[in-house]
Amino acid sequence: MIALIQRVSESSVSVDGQIVGEIGKGLLVLLGVEKGDDEVKAKRLVERVATYRVFEDDAGKMNLNVKEVGGSLLVVSQFTLPADTKKGTRAGFSRGANPADAERLYDYFSEQCRNVLPTECGQFAADMKVSLVNDGPVTFWLQV
């Protein structure tokens, strides 16, 4: 399971011109689900996202996590993250979970996020438009 996290000052996701999720300061979490992922991995990834230190303290060091700064999460499904891009000019998607498993684990991940932080979400498998102001820019790839 993969989370590409971006520190944002604001972010939103819309479907068919309607905003379905929107946050201020926090993390945009692009979530990719791979074959073999399960609830244990999802829960571990939630812990990592919630506690990963990407916000600056008073000394300007990235020592604070999203909880400590009173931030929120915006979770968006991203089936392209597990893509194999090692060769050729077109990505292979054989490492991604099948759609039913991916949706189930996306929903589980999102639910677990809501248990620890204010969380908004995109719409699984929809054609989404994601807007963000990447603060830094700061972007990290987390994988479990």
N, CA, C and O atoms as a GROMACS GRO file, in nm:
protein
  576
    1MET      N    1   0.086  -0.117   0.000
    1MET     CA    2   0.000   0.000   0.000
    1MET      C    3   0.090   0.123   0.000
    1MET      O    4   0.191   0.128   0.071
    2ILE      N    5   0.053   0.220  -0.079
    2ILE     CA    6   0.135   0.339  -0.101
    2ILE      C    7   0.054   0.463  -0.069
    2ILE      O    8  -0.063   0.475  -0.106
    3ALA      N    9   0.118   0.557   0.000
    3ALA     CA   10   0.058   0.689   0.021
    3ALA      C   11   0.160   0.793  -0.026
    3ALA      O   12   0.270   0.802   0.028
    4LEU      N   13   0.123   0.868  -0.125
    4LEU     CA   14   0.202   0.984  -0.166
    4LEU      C   15   0.140   1.101  -0.091
    4LEU      O   16   0.027   1.141  -0.119
    5ILE      N   17   0.216   1.156   0.004
    5ILE     CA   18   0.160   1.263   0.087
    5ILE      C   19   0.223   1.396   0.047
    5ILE      O   20   0.343   1.406   0.022
    6GLN      N   21   0.139   1.496   0.040
    6GLN     CA   22   0.184   1.632   0.006
    6GLN      C   23   0.135   1.726   0.115
    6GLN      O   24   0.016   1.731   0.147
    7ARG      N   25   0.230   1.802   0.170
    7ARG     CA   26   0.194   1.903   0.270
    7ARG      C   27   0.128   2.018   0.195
    7ARG      O   28   0.184   2.074   0.102
    8VAL      N   29   0.006   2.052   0.238
    8VAL     CA   30  -0.070   2.154   0.167
    8VAL      C   31  -0.118   2.263   0.262
    8VAL      O   32  -0.139   2.240   0.381
    9SER      N   33  -0.136   2.382   0.205
    9SER     CA   34  -0.202   2.487   0.281
    9SER      C   35  -0.352   2.483   0.253
    9SER      O   36  -0.433   2.535   0.330
   10GLU      N   37  -0.389   2.420   0.140
   10GLU     CA   38  -0.530   2.393   0.107
   10GLU      C   39  -0.534   2.292  -0.007
   10GLU      O   40  -0.442   2.283  -0.088
   11SER      N   41  -0.643   2.217  -0.011
   11SER     CA   42  -0.660   2.118  -0.117
   11SER      C   43  -0.808   2.083  -0.129
   11SER      O   44  -0.883   2.089  -0.031
   12SER      N   45  -0.849   2.048  -0.249
   12SER     CA   46  -0.987   2.006  -0.270
   12SER      C   47  -0.992   1.906  -0.384
   12SER      O   48  -0.900   1.897  -0.466
   13VAL      N   49  -1.101   1.830  -0.388
   13VAL     CA   50  -1.124   1.736  -0.496
   13VAL      C   51  -1.269   1.750  -0.540
   13VAL      O   52  -1.360   1.759  -0.457
   14SER      N   53  -1.288   1.754  -0.671
   14SER     CA   54  -1.424   1.768  -0.723
   14SER      C   55  -1.454   1.658  -0.824
   14SER      O   56  -1.364   1.604  -0.890
   15VAL      N   57  -1.582   1.626  -0.835
   15VAL     CA   58  -1.633   1.528  -0.929
   15VAL      C   59  -1.750   1.594  -1.002
   15VAL      O   60  -1.842   1.645  -0.937
   16ASP      N   61  -1.748   1.594  -1.133
   16ASP     CA   62  -1.854   1.656  -1.213
   16ASP      C   63  -1.880   1.801  -1.172
   16ASP      O   64  -1.994   1.846  -1.167
   17GLY      N   65  -1.772   1.873  -1.142
   17GLY     CA   66  -1.783   2.015  -1.108
   17GLY      C   67  -1.826   2.044  -0.965
   17GLY      O   68  -1.839   2.161  -0.928
   18GLN      N   69  -1.849   1.941  -0.885
   18GLN     CA   70  -1.893   1.960  -0.746
   18GLN      C   71  -1.782   1.917  -0.651
   18GLN      O   72  -1.726   1.808  -0.665
   19ILE      N   73  -1.748   2.003  -0.555
   19ILE     CA   74  -1.645   1.968  -0.457
   19ILE      C   75  -1.700   1.859  -0.366
   19ILE      O   76  -1.807   1.874  -0.305
   20VAL      N   77  -1.625   1.748  -0.356
   20VAL     CA   78  -1.666   1.636  -0.270
   20VAL      C   79  -1.579   1.627  -0.145
   20VAL      O   80  -1.615   1.557  -0.050
   21GLY      N   81  -1.465   1.695  -0.145
   21GLY     CA   82  -1.376   1.698  -0.029
   21GLY      C   83  -1.289   1.820  -0.034
   21GLY      O   84  -1.242   1.860  -0.140
   22GLU      N   85  -1.266   1.881   0.083
   22GLU     CA   86  -1.189   2.004   0.086
   22GLU      C   87  -1.127   2.022   0.225
   22GLU      O   88  -1.195   2.001   0.326
   23ILE      N   89  -0.999   2.060   0.229
   23ILE     CA   90  -0.932   2.086   0.356
   23ILE      C   91  -0.850   2.214   0.346
   23ILE      O   92  -0.819   2.262   0.237
   24GLY      N   93  -0.815   2.267   0.462
   24GLY     CA   94  -0.717   2.375   0.470
   24GLY      C   95  -0.581   2.311   0.493
   24GLY      O   96  -0.541   2.220   0.421
   25LYS      N   97  -0.510   2.359   0.593
   25LYS     CA   98  -0.377   2.307   0.625
   25LYS      C   99  -0.383   2.158   0.656
   25LYS      O  100  -0.469   2.113   0.732
   26GLY      N  101  -0.292   2.083   0.597
   26GLY     CA  102  -0.289   1.940   0.623
   26GLY      C  103  -0.212   1.864   0.519
   26GLY      O  104  -0.113   1.913   0.464
   27LEU      N  105  -0.259   1.742   0.493
   27LEU     CA  106  -0.194   1.653   0.397
   27LEU      C  107  -0.293   1.605   0.292
   27LEU      O  108  -0.402   1.557   0.325
   28LEU      N  109  -0.254   1.618   0.167
   28LEU     CA  110  -0.323   1.549   0.059
   28LEU      C  111  -0.260   1.411   0.052
   28LEU      O  112  -0.138   1.399   0.038
   29VAL      N  113  -0.342   1.307   0.061
   29VAL     CA  114  -0.294   1.169   0.060
   29VAL      C  115  -0.346   1.102  -0.065
   29VAL      O  116  -0.465   1.074  -0.077
   30LEU      N  117  -0.256   1.075  -0.160
   30LEU     CA  118  -0.291   0.997  -0.278
   30LEU      C  119  -0.262   0.852  -0.242
   30LEU      O  120  -0.148   0.817  -0.211
   31LEU      N  121  -0.364   0.767  -0.246
   31LEU     CA  122  -0.354   0.630  -0.197
   31LEU      C  123  -0.358   0.529  -0.310
   31LEU      O  124  -0.452   0.528  -0.390
   32GLY      N  125  -0.256   0.445  -0.317
   32GLY     CA  126  -0.250   0.336  -0.414
   32GLY      C  127  -0.255   0.202  -0.343
   32GLY      O  128  -0.182   0.181  -0.246
   33VAL      N  129  -0.340   0.113  -0.389
   33VAL     CA  130  -0.356  -0.018  -0.326
   33VAL      C  131  -0.298  -0.124  -0.420
   33VAL      O  132  -0.331  -0.130  -0.539
   34GLU      N  133  -0.211  -0.207  -0.363
   34GLU     CA  134  -0.144  -0.311  -0.441
   34GLU      C  135  -0.202  -0.449  -0.409
   34GLU      O  136  -0.266  -0.468  -0.305
   35LYS      N  137  -0.180  -0.544  -0.500
   35LYS     CA  138  -0.219  -0.682  -0.473
   35LYS      C  139  -0.151  -0.726  -0.344
   35LYS      O  140  -0.034  -0.695  -0.321
   36GLY      N  141  -0.223  -0.798  -0.261
   36GLY     CA  142  -0.168  -0.849  -0.136
   36GLY      C  143  -0.184  -0.753  -0.019
   36GLY      O  144  -0.154  -0.790   0.095
   37ASP      N  145  -0.231  -0.632  -0.044
   37ASP     CA  146  -0.254  -0.539   0.066
   37ASP      C  147  -0.375  -0.585   0.148
   37ASP      O  148  -0.464  -0.652   0.097
   38ASP      N  149  -0.374  -0.548   0.275
   38ASP     CA  150  -0.484  -0.588   0.364
   38ASP      C  151  -0.506  -0.482   0.470
   38ASP      O  152  -0.441  -0.377   0.469
   39GLU      N  153  -0.597  -0.510   0.563
   39GLU     CA  154  -0.632  -0.414   0.667
   39GLU      C  155  -0.514  -0.384   0.759
   39GLU      O  156  -0.501  -0.271   0.807
   40VAL      N  157  -0.429  -0.482   0.784
   40VAL     CA  158  -0.312  -0.460   0.870
   40VAL      C  159  -0.220  -0.357   0.806
   40VAL      O  160  -0.172  -0.266   0.874
   41LYS      N  161  -0.195  -0.370   0.677
   41LYS     CA  162  -0.111  -0.272   0.608
   41LYS      C  163  -0.178  -0.135   0.604
   41LYS      O  164  -0.112  -0.032   0.621
   42ALA      N  165  -0.308  -0.134   0.582
   42ALA     CA  166  -0.381  -0.007   0.579
   42ALA      C  167  -0.370   0.064   0.713
   42ALA      O  168  -0.344   0.185   0.717
   43LYS      N  169  -0.389  -0.008   0.821
   43LYS     CA  170  -0.381   0.052   0.953
   43LYS      C  171  -0.240   0.104   0.982
   43LYS      O  172  -0.225   0.211   1.040
   44ARG      N  173  -0.140   0.029   0.943
   44ARG     CA  174   0.000   0.074   0.962
   44ARG      C  175   0.027   0.200   0.881
   44ARG      O  176   0.095   0.291   0.928
   45LEU      N  177  -0.027   0.207   0.760
   45LEU     CA  178  -0.005   0.324   0.676
   45LEU      C  179  -0.077   0.446   0.735
   45LEU      O  180  -0.025   0.557   0.727
   46VAL      N  181  -0.194   0.427   0.793
   46VAL     CA  182  -0.263   0.537   0.860
   46VAL      C  183  -0.175   0.592   0.973
   46VAL      O  184  -0.161   0.713   0.988
   47GLU      N  185  -0.116   0.502   1.051
   47GLU     CA  186  -0.028   0.544   1.160
   47GLU      C  187   0.090   0.626   1.107
   47GLU      O  188   0.127   0.728   1.164
   48ARG      N  189   0.148   0.580   0.998
   48ARG     CA  190   0.263   0.651   0.941
   48ARG      C  191   0.222   0.789   0.889
   48ARG      O  192   0.291   0.887   0.915
   49VAL      N  193   0.110   0.796   0.817
   49VAL     CA  194   0.063   0.924   0.763
   49VAL      C  195   0.035   1.022   0.876
   49VAL      O  196   0.076   1.138   0.870
   50ALA      N  197  -0.035   0.975   0.979
   50ALA     CA  198  -0.076   1.063   1.089
   50ALA      C  199   0.041   1.112   1.173
   50ALA      O  200   0.033   1.218   1.234
   51THR      N  201   0.150   1.036   1.176
   51THR     CA  202   0.262   1.072   1.264
   51THR      C  203   0.388   1.114   1.189
   51THR      O  204   0.488   1.148   1.253
   52TYR      N  205   0.385   1.113   1.057
   52TYR     CA  206   0.504   1.150   0.980
   52TYR      C  207   0.531   1.299   0.996
   52TYR      O  208   0.441   1.381   0.976
   53ARG      N  209   0.652   1.333   1.033
   53ARG     CA  210   0.686   1.471   1.068
   53ARG      C  211   0.725   1.550   0.943
   53ARG      O  212   0.837   1.540   0.894
   54VAL      N  213   0.630   1.628   0.893
   54VAL     CA  214   0.652   1.707   0.771
   54VAL      C  215   0.625   1.855   0.789
   54VAL      O  216   0.642   1.934   0.696
   55PHE      N  217   0.581   1.894   0.909
   55PHE     CA  218   0.553   2.035   0.936
   55PHE      C  219   0.663   2.094   1.022
   55PHE      O  220   0.721   2.026   1.107
   56GLU      N  221   0.691   2.220   1.000
   56GLU     CA  222   0.803   2.286   1.068
   56GLU      C  223   0.767   2.327   1.210
   56GLU      O  224   0.654   2.368   1.239
   57ASP      N  225   0.865   2.313   1.298
   57ASP     CA  226   0.852   2.364   1.435
   57ASP      C  227   0.900   2.509   1.439
   57ASP      O  228   0.926   2.569   1.334
   58ASP      N  229   0.912   2.564   1.556
   58ASP     CA  230   0.953   2.704   1.570
   58ASP      C  231   1.094   2.730   1.519
   58ASP      O  232   1.128   2.844   1.484
   59ALA      N  233   1.176   2.626   1.514
   59ALA     CA  234   1.314   2.640   1.466
   59ALA      C  235   1.324   2.618   1.315
   59ALA      O  236   1.434   2.623   1.259
   60GLY      N  237   1.210   2.593   1.249
   60GLY     CA  238   1.212   2.573   1.104
   60GLY      C  239   1.247   2.432   1.062
   60GLY      O  240   1.273   2.408   0.944
   61LYS      N  241   1.249   2.337   1.155
   61LYS     CA  242   1.280   2.196   1.126
   61LYS      C  243   1.151   2.118   1.112
   61LYS      O  244   1.052   2.145   1.181
   62MET      N  245   1.150   2.020   1.022
   62MET     CA  246   1.031   1.936   1.004
   62MET      C  247   1.025   1.835   1.118
   62MET      O  248   1.068   1.720   1.105
   63ASN      N  249   0.970   1.879   1.231
   63ASN     CA  250   0.959   1.796   1.351
   63ASN      C  251   0.817   1.773   1.397
   63ASN      O  252   0.795   1.704   1.496
   64LEU      N  253   0.719   1.829   1.327
   64LEU     CA  254   0.580   1.818   1.371
   64LEU      C  255   0.497   1.738   1.269
   64LEU      O  256   0.519   1.747   1.149
   65ASN      N  257   0.402   1.660   1.322
   65ASN     CA  258   0.314   1.586   1.233
   65ASN      C  259   0.182   1.660   1.214
   65ASN      O  260   0.160   1.763   1.276
   66VAL      N  261   0.098   1.607   1.130
   66VAL     CA  262  -0.027   1.674   1.095
   66VAL      C  263  -0.119   1.689   1.216
   66VAL      O  264  -0.191   1.788   1.225
   67LYS      N  265  -0.117   1.594   1.308
   67LYS     CA  266  -0.196   1.606   1.431
   67LYS      C  267  -0.149   1.724   1.514
   67LYS      O  268  -0.230   1.802   1.565
   68GLU      N  269  -0.018   1.737   1.528
   68GLU     CA  270   0.040   1.838   1.615
   68GLU      C  271   0.015   1.981   1.566
   68GLU      O  272   0.020   2.075   1.645
   69VAL      N  273  -0.011   1.997   1.436
   69VAL     CA  274  -0.037   2.132   1.383
   69VAL      C  275  -0.187   2.157   1.363
   69VAL      O  276  -0.225   2.260   1.309
   70GLY      N  277  -0.271   2.063   1.407
   70GLY     CA  278  -0.415   2.080   1.393
   70GLY      C  279  -0.463   2.069   1.250
   70GLY      O  280  -0.562   2.132   1.213
   71GLY      N  281  -0.392   1.991   1.168
   71GLY     CA  282  -0.426   1.977   1.027
   71GLY      C  283  -0.528   1.869   0.999
   71GLY      O  284  -0.574   1.799   1.089
   72SER      N  285  -0.562   1.857   0.872
   72SER     CA  286  -0.660   1.759   0.824
   72SER      C  287  -0.599   1.676   0.713
   72SER      O  288  -0.490   1.705   0.664
   73LEU      N  289  -0.671   1.572   0.674
   73LEU     CA  290  -0.632   1.487   0.562
   73LEU      C  291  -0.736   1.494   0.451
   73LEU      O  292  -0.856   1.505   0.477
   74LEU      N  293  -0.688   1.490   0.328
   74LEU     CA  294  -0.775   1.471   0.212
   74LEU      C  295  -0.723   1.347   0.141
   74LEU      O  296  -0.614   1.348   0.083
   75VAL      N  297  -0.802   1.239   0.145
   75VAL     CA  298  -0.761   1.110   0.090
   75VAL      C  299  -0.824   1.090  -0.048
   75VAL      O  300  -0.946   1.100  -0.063
   76VAL      N  301  -0.740   1.063  -0.147
   76VAL     CA  302  -0.785   1.047  -0.285
   76VAL      C  303  -0.727   0.916  -0.340
   76VAL      O  304  -0.606   0.894  -0.333
   77SER      N  305  -0.813   0.830  -0.394
   77SER     CA  306  -0.765   0.705  -0.454
   77SER      C  307  -0.682   0.737  -0.579
   77SER      O  308  -0.716   0.826  -0.656
   78GLN      N  309  -0.574   0.661  -0.596
   78GLN     CA  310  -0.481   0.687  -0.707
   78GLN      C  311  -0.429   0.553  -0.759
   78GLN      O  312  -0.325   0.504  -0.715
   79PHE      N  313  -0.503   0.494  -0.854
   79PHE     CA  314  -0.468   0.360  -0.900
   79PHE      C  315  -0.336   0.355  -0.976
   79PHE      O  316  -0.281   0.247  -0.995
   80THR      N  317  -0.284   0.469  -1.018
   80THR     CA  318  -0.159   0.469  -1.095
   80THR      C  319  -0.034   0.457  -1.007
   80THR      O  320   0.073   0.429  -1.060
   81LEU      N  321  -0.045   0.477  -0.876
   81LEU     CA  322   0.074   0.471  -0.791
   81LEU      C  323   0.146   0.336  -0.794
   81LEU      O  324   0.269   0.334  -0.796
   82PRO      N  325   0.076   0.223  -0.794
   82PRO     CA  326   0.147   0.096  -0.798
   82PRO      C  327   0.196   0.056  -0.938
   82PRO      O  328   0.246  -0.055  -0.957
   83ALA      N  329   0.183   0.143  -1.034
   83ALA     CA  330   0.219   0.110  -1.172
   83ALA      C  331   0.367   0.074  -1.184
   83ALA      O  332   0.452   0.128  -1.114
   84ASP      N  333   0.394  -0.017  -1.275
   84ASP     CA  334   0.532  -0.055  -1.308
   84ASP      C  335   0.577   0.037  -1.422
   84ASP      O  336   0.522   0.033  -1.531
   85THR      N  337   0.678   0.118  -1.394
   85THR     CA  338   0.728   0.214  -1.492
   85THR      C  339   0.876   0.193  -1.523
   85THR      O  340   0.942   0.283  -1.574
   86LYS      N  341   0.927   0.074  -1.491
   86LYS     CA  342   1.070   0.049  -1.505
   86LYS      C  343   1.120   0.044  -1.649
   86LYS      O  344   1.237   0.073  -1.674
   87LYS      N  345   1.034   0.010  -1.742
   87LYS     CA  346   1.079   0.004  -1.881
   87LYS      C  347   0.965   0.043  -1.974
   87LYS      O  348   0.848   0.041  -1.937
   88GLY      N  349   1.003   0.077  -2.095
   88GLY     CA  350   0.903   0.112  -2.195
   88GLY      C  351   0.849   0.253  -2.176
   88GLY      O  352   0.899   0.331  -2.095
   89THR      N  353   0.745   0.282  -2.254
   89THR     CA  354   0.685   0.415  -2.250
   89THR      C  355   0.538   0.412  -2.208
   89THR      O  356   0.466   0.511  -2.224
   90ARG      N  357   0.495   0.298  -2.156
   90ARG     CA  358   0.359   0.287  -2.106
   90ARG      C  359   0.363   0.208  -1.976
   90ARG      O  360   0.429   0.105  -1.968
   91ALA      N  361   0.293   0.258  -1.876
   91ALA     CA  362   0.291   0.192  -1.745
   91ALA      C  363   0.216   0.060  -1.751
   91ALA      O  364   0.122   0.043  -1.828
   92GLY      N  365   0.262  -0.034  -1.668
   92GLY     CA  366   0.192  -0.161  -1.650
   92GLY      C  367   0.118  -0.157  -1.517
   92GLY      O  368   0.171  -0.104  -1.419
   93PHE      N  369  -0.001  -0.212  -1.513
   93PHE     CA  370  -0.083  -0.202  -1.392
   93PHE      C  371  -0.108  -0.335  -1.324
   93PHE      O  372  -0.203  -0.347  -1.246
   94SER      N  373  -0.026  -0.435  -1.350
   94SER     CA  374  -0.048  -0.567  -1.295
   94SER      C  375  -0.023  -0.574  -1.144
   94SER      O  376  -0.069  -0.668  -1.079
   95ARG      N  377   0.048  -0.477  -1.085
   95ARG     CA  378   0.074  -0.479  -0.941
   95ARG      C  379  -0.041  -0.422  -0.859
   95ARG      O  380  -0.046  -0.440  -0.738
   96GLY      N  381  -0.133  -0.354  -0.924
   96GLY     CA  382  -0.246  -0.294  -0.854
   96GLY      C  383  -0.348  -0.398  -0.812
   96GLY      O  384  -0.366  -0.500  -0.879
   97ALA      N  385  -0.415  -0.371  -0.701
   97ALA     CA  386  -0.522  -0.459  -0.654
   97ALA      C  387  -0.640  -0.454  -0.750
   97ALA      O  388  -0.658  -0.355  -0.821
   98ASN      N  389  -0.720  -0.560  -0.750
   98ASN     CA  390  -0.840  -0.556  -0.834
   98ASN      C  391  -0.934  -0.449  -0.776
   98ASN      O  392  -0.926  -0.417  -0.657
   99PRO      N  393  -1.021  -0.393  -0.860
   99PRO     CA  394  -1.104  -0.280  -0.816
   99PRO      C  395  -1.185  -0.304  -0.688
   99PRO      O  396  -1.196  -0.214  -0.605
  100ALA      N  397  -1.241  -0.422  -0.670
  100ALA     CA  398  -1.322  -0.448  -0.550
  100ALA      C  399  -1.236  -0.444  -0.424
  100ALA      O  400  -1.276  -0.384  -0.324
  101ASP      N  401  -1.119  -0.507  -0.428
  101ASP     CA  402  -1.029  -0.505  -0.312
  101ASP      C  403  -0.976  -0.364  -0.287
  101ASP      O  404  -0.965  -0.320  -0.173
  102ALA      N  405  -0.942  -0.295  -0.395
  102ALA     CA  406  -0.889  -0.160  -0.381
  102ALA      C  407  -0.992  -0.068  -0.317
  102ALA      O  408  -0.959   0.011  -0.229
  103GLU      N  409  -1.117  -0.077  -0.360
  103GLU     CA  410  -1.221   0.009  -0.302
  103GLU      C  411  -1.245  -0.025  -0.156
  103GLU      O  412  -1.259   0.065  -0.073
  104ARG      N  413  -1.249  -0.153  -0.124
  104ARG     CA  414  -1.270  -0.195   0.015
  104ARG      C  415  -1.158  -0.140   0.104
  104ARG      O  416  -1.186  -0.090   0.213
  105LEU      N  417  -1.032  -0.150   0.059
  105LEU     CA  418  -0.920  -0.104   0.140
  105LEU      C  419  -0.910   0.049   0.142
  105LEU      O  420  -0.866   0.106   0.241
  106TYR      N  421  -0.948   0.113   0.034
  106TYR     CA  422  -0.954   0.260   0.032
  106TYR      C  423  -1.056   0.307   0.137
  106TYR      O  424  -1.028   0.399   0.214
  107ASP      N  425  -1.173   0.245   0.138
  107ASP     CA  426  -1.276   0.281   0.236
  107ASP      C  427  -1.228   0.254   0.379
  107ASP      O  428  -1.251   0.335   0.468
  108TYR      N  429  -1.162   0.142   0.399
  108TYR     CA  430  -1.111   0.107   0.532
  108TYR      C  431  -1.004   0.208   0.576
  108TYR      O  432  -1.007   0.256   0.689
  109PHE      N  433  -0.910   0.239   0.486
  109PHE     CA  434  -0.806   0.337   0.515
  109PHE      C  435  -0.869   0.471   0.553
  109PHE      O  436  -0.830   0.532   0.653
  110SER      N  437  -0.964   0.516   0.476
  110SER     CA  438  -1.031   0.644   0.500
  110SER      C  439  -1.102   0.644   0.635
  110SER      O  440  -1.096   0.742   0.709
  111GLU      N  441  -1.170   0.534   0.667
  111GLU     CA  442  -1.240   0.521   0.794
  111GLU      C  443  -1.140   0.528   0.911
  111GLU      O  444  -1.166   0.594   1.012
  112GLN      N  445  -1.028   0.460   0.896
  112GLN     CA  446  -0.926   0.463   1.000
  112GLN      C  447  -0.867   0.603   1.016
  112GLN      O  448  -0.836   0.645   1.128
  113CYS      N  449  -0.851   0.674   0.907
  113CYS     CA  450  -0.803   0.813   0.914
  113CYS      C  451  -0.901   0.899   0.992
  113CYS      O  452  -0.861   0.981   1.074
  114ARG      N  453  -1.030   0.880   0.966
  114ARG     CA  454  -1.133   0.958   1.035
  114ARG      C  455  -1.131   0.934   1.187
  114ARG      O  456  -1.174   1.020   1.264
  115ASN      N  457  -1.082   0.818   1.228
  115ASN     CA  458  -1.074   0.787   1.370
  115ASN      C  459  -0.965   0.867   1.441
  115ASN      O  460  -0.968   0.879   1.564
  116VAL      N  461  -0.870   0.923   1.366
  116VAL     CA  462  -0.759   0.993   1.430
  116VAL      C  463  -0.747   1.141   1.391
  116VAL      O  464  -0.684   1.218   1.463
  117LEU      N  465  -0.805   1.180   1.279
  117LEU     CA  466  -0.792   1.317   1.228
  117LEU      C  467  -0.915   1.358   1.149
  117LEU      O  468  -0.986   1.272   1.095
  118PRO      N  469  -0.942   1.488   1.140
  118PRO     CA  470  -1.046   1.532   1.047
  118PRO      C  471  -1.004   1.488   0.905
  118PRO      O  472  -0.893   1.518   0.861
  119THR      N  473  -1.093   1.419   0.836
  119THR     CA  474  -1.059   1.360   0.706
  119THR      C  475  -1.171   1.381   0.606
  119THR      O  476  -1.288   1.356   0.635
  120GLU      N  477  -1.133   1.428   0.489
  120GLU     CA  478  -1.222   1.438   0.374
  120GLU      C  479  -1.172   1.338   0.270
  120GLU      O  480  -1.057   1.294   0.276
  121CYS      N  481  -1.259   1.302   0.175
  121CYS     CA  482  -1.221   1.202   0.076
  121CYS      C  483  -1.268   1.239  -0.064
  121CYS      O  484  -1.360   1.318  -0.083
  122GLY      N  485  -1.200   1.180  -0.160
  122GLY     CA  486  -1.247   1.185  -0.297
  122GLY      C  487  -1.352   1.077  -0.317
  122GLY      O  488  -1.407   1.024  -0.220
  123GLN      N  489  -1.380   1.046  -0.442
  123GLN     CA  490  -1.479   0.943  -0.475
  123GLN      C  491  -1.407   0.834  -0.552
  123GLN      O  492  -1.353   0.858  -0.659
  124PHE      N  493  -1.407   0.713  -0.497
  124PHE     CA  494  -1.333   0.603  -0.557
  124PHE      C  495  -1.374   0.581  -0.703
  124PHE      O  496  -1.493   0.578  -0.736
  125ALA      N  497  -1.275   0.566  -0.790
  125ALA     CA  498  -1.290   0.534  -0.932
  125ALA      C  499  -1.358   0.643  -1.015
  125ALA      O  500  -1.392   0.620  -1.131
  126ALA      N  501  -1.377   0.760  -0.957
  126ALA     CA  502  -1.437   0.870  -1.032
  126ALA      C  503  -1.330   0.947  -1.108
  126ALA      O  504  -1.211   0.938  -1.075
  127ASP      N  505  -1.371   1.022  -1.207
  127ASP     CA  506  -1.282   1.115  -1.275
  127ASP      C  507  -1.279   1.240  -1.189
  127ASP      O  508  -1.370   1.323  -1.193
  128MET      N  509  -1.172   1.253  -1.110
  128MET     CA  510  -1.163   1.361  -1.011
  128MET      C  511  -1.068   1.469  -1.058
  128MET      O  512  -0.972   1.444  -1.131
  129LYS      N  513  -1.097   1.589  -1.016
  129LYS     CA  514  -1.009   1.704  -1.036
  129LYS      C  515  -0.957   1.743  -0.898
  129LYS      O  516  -1.035   1.780  -0.810
  130VAL      N  517  -0.826   1.733  -0.880
  130VAL     CA  518  -0.765   1.760  -0.751
  130VAL      C  519  -0.691   1.893  -0.759
  130VAL      O  520  -0.609   1.914  -0.848
  131SER      N  521  -0.722   1.981  -0.667
  131SER     CA  522  -0.654   2.110  -0.657
  131SER      C  523  -0.577   2.114  -0.526
  131SER      O  524  -0.623   2.062  -0.424
  132LEU      N  525  -0.459   2.174  -0.530
  132LEU     CA  526  -0.382   2.185  -0.408
  132LEU      C  527  -0.284   2.300  -0.417
  132LEU      O  528  -0.241   2.340  -0.525
  133VAL      N  529  -0.252   2.352  -0.299
  133VAL     CA  530  -0.141   2.444  -0.286
  133VAL      C  531  -0.039   2.368  -0.203
  133VAL      O  532  -0.052   2.358  -0.081
  134ASN      N  533   0.063   2.315  -0.271
  134ASN     CA  534   0.166   2.235  -0.206
  134ASN      C  535   0.255   2.331  -0.128
  134ASN      O  536   0.318   2.419  -0.185
  135ASP      N  537   0.259   2.311   0.001
  135ASP     CA  538   0.333   2.399   0.092
  135ASP      C  539   0.477   2.352   0.102
  135ASP      O  540   0.505   2.253   0.169
  136GLY      N  541   0.566   2.420   0.038
  136GLY     CA  542   0.709   2.388   0.044
  136GLY      C  543   0.779   2.401  -0.089
  136GLY      O  544   0.855   2.497  -0.105
  137PRO      N  545   0.761   2.317  -0.184
  137PRO     CA  546   0.677   2.196  -0.183
  137PRO      C  547   0.739   2.085  -0.098
  137PRO      O  548   0.861   2.068  -0.093
  138VAL      N  549   0.652   2.012  -0.032
  138VAL     CA  550   0.694   1.898   0.049
  138VAL      C  551   0.609   1.778   0.008
  138VAL      O  552   0.487   1.779   0.023
  139THR      N  553   0.674   1.675  -0.044
  139THR     CA  554   0.605   1.554  -0.091
  139THR      C  555   0.687   1.433  -0.051
  139THR      O  556   0.808   1.430  -0.072
  140PHE      N  557   0.623   1.332   0.008
  140PHE     CA  558   0.690   1.208   0.047
  140PHE      C  559   0.611   1.087  -0.001
  140PHE      O  560   0.488   1.089  -0.007
  141TRP      N  561   0.684   0.981  -0.034
  141TRP     CA  562   0.628   0.852  -0.073
  141TRP      C  563   0.640   0.761   0.048
  141TRP      O  564   0.751   0.732   0.092
  142LEU      N  565   0.528   0.715   0.103
  142LEU     CA  566   0.527   0.620   0.214
  142LEU      C  567   0.471   0.488   0.163
  142LEU      O  568   0.370   0.485   0.093
  143GLN      N  569   0.538   0.380   0.199
  143GLN     CA  570   0.493   0.249   0.153
  143GLN      C  571   0.504   0.150   0.266
  143GLN      O  572   0.602   0.151   0.342
  144VAL      N  573   0.405   0.063   0.279
  144VAL     CA  574   0.409  -0.046   0.379
  144VAL      C  575   0.383  -0.177   0.310
  144VAL      O  576   0.382  -0.282   0.374
   0.00000   0.00000   0.00000
